[in-house]
Amino acid sequence: MILLYQFPRIWGLPNPSPFCLKLECWLRMTGLEYQVREVTDLRRTPRGKVPYVEADGETVSDSRHIIEFLSSRYEVGLDQGLSSLERAESHAFSIMLEEHYYWALVYDRWVGSNQARTLRGVFGHMPLALRPLVGMLVKRHMREELMGQGMGRHLPHQIYELANQDMHAVSEFLGDKPYLMGSQPSTVDATLYGLLCNVLHAPLESPLKDYIRRCGNLVALTERIDNVWFADFFGQAEANDIMVSGYSVR
Ligand SMILES: N[C@@H](CCC(=O)N[C@@H](CS)C(=O)NCC(=O)O)C(=O)O
C-alpha cells in the first residue's frame, strides 16, 4: 500500500498544498491505491516538506521524485504517449508553475491580504493559546523563503502581474484542448490542477483568482478534473455550472 503523507485537508479542498494535491491528483488519475496520513509537524518529515510517500518499505520525498519512483515501481504513468516535444513542453510548464507561480500563491496567502484567513484555516486545529506564536514563526519563515526565492522582493502588484502572465501562457497553450497535452490528462495537468484548484476553490479572494476566473478554459479544466477525479469533494456540477465562456467541461 502507498501511504501518502500530506497536510490535513481544509477549506473543503482535497489539499491546501499544491504539491500534495498534484500528487493525489496523479495517484487518482493513474488509479493506484493509496492511503492518506496527515502531517501537522514538518519537523518529522524526511526533508521538512510535504508530500512524501512510503511504499514497499521505501520513503520518497518531493512530488517529482515520488512520481518517478511510483511510475517505475508499479509500471504506471500518464506520460507514455507524449512525444519528446510534448515532454519538453510539459517540463517547461511544470517548472514555471512550481518554481514561479507557486511563490505568488505563497505570497498571497502568507504575506498579502489573505494572511489572517490562511492562519485561521491552517492553524484552526491548534489550541488557541499556541496560535499567535506558531503563526508568527510560520509567517516569518514564509517571508524568508519568499525573499530567498526572489518573488518576495517585488512589489505586490508586480507579483500578481508575474503570476498572471504565467497563467496567461498556460491558458493560451491549452486553447480548446481538454488537457494541456491533448485529449488525455498527463502529469503536467495534475501539477496545474494542484494550483488551479487551490486558487479557485479556496475561500480567498485575490488577483490570482480574479485572473483565472477570466480564463474560461482554465476554469473548465479545473471543473473537468473536479468532476472526474475529485467528485467526493466537489460533486457533479450541474450542466449550467460547467459551461464557462463557451468551454464545455464534458
Ligand atoms: N519540490 C517539492 C515542493 C514541496 C513543497 O514546497 N511543499 C510545501 C507545501 S506546498 C512545504 O512542505 N513547505 C514547508 C516549508 O517550506 O516549510 C515537491 O514537488 O514536492
The ligand as an ORCA input file, in Angstrom:
! r2SCAN-3c Opt
* xyz 0 1
  N       9.554     20.368     -4.758
  C       8.687     19.899     -3.709
  C       7.992     21.104     -3.061
  C       7.156     20.714     -1.849
  C       6.753     21.929     -1.041
  O       7.244     23.050     -1.216
  N       5.837     21.693     -0.122
  C       5.398     22.754      0.765
  C       3.888     22.700      0.928
  S       3.069     23.249     -0.539
  C       6.029     22.571      2.116
  O       6.091     21.474      2.629
  N       6.505     23.665      2.699
  C       7.024     23.660      4.029
  C       8.115     24.651      4.227
  O       8.594     25.215      3.246
  O       8.484     24.842      5.351
  C       7.679     18.907     -4.286
  O       7.466     18.900     -5.500
  O       7.147     18.090     -3.513
*
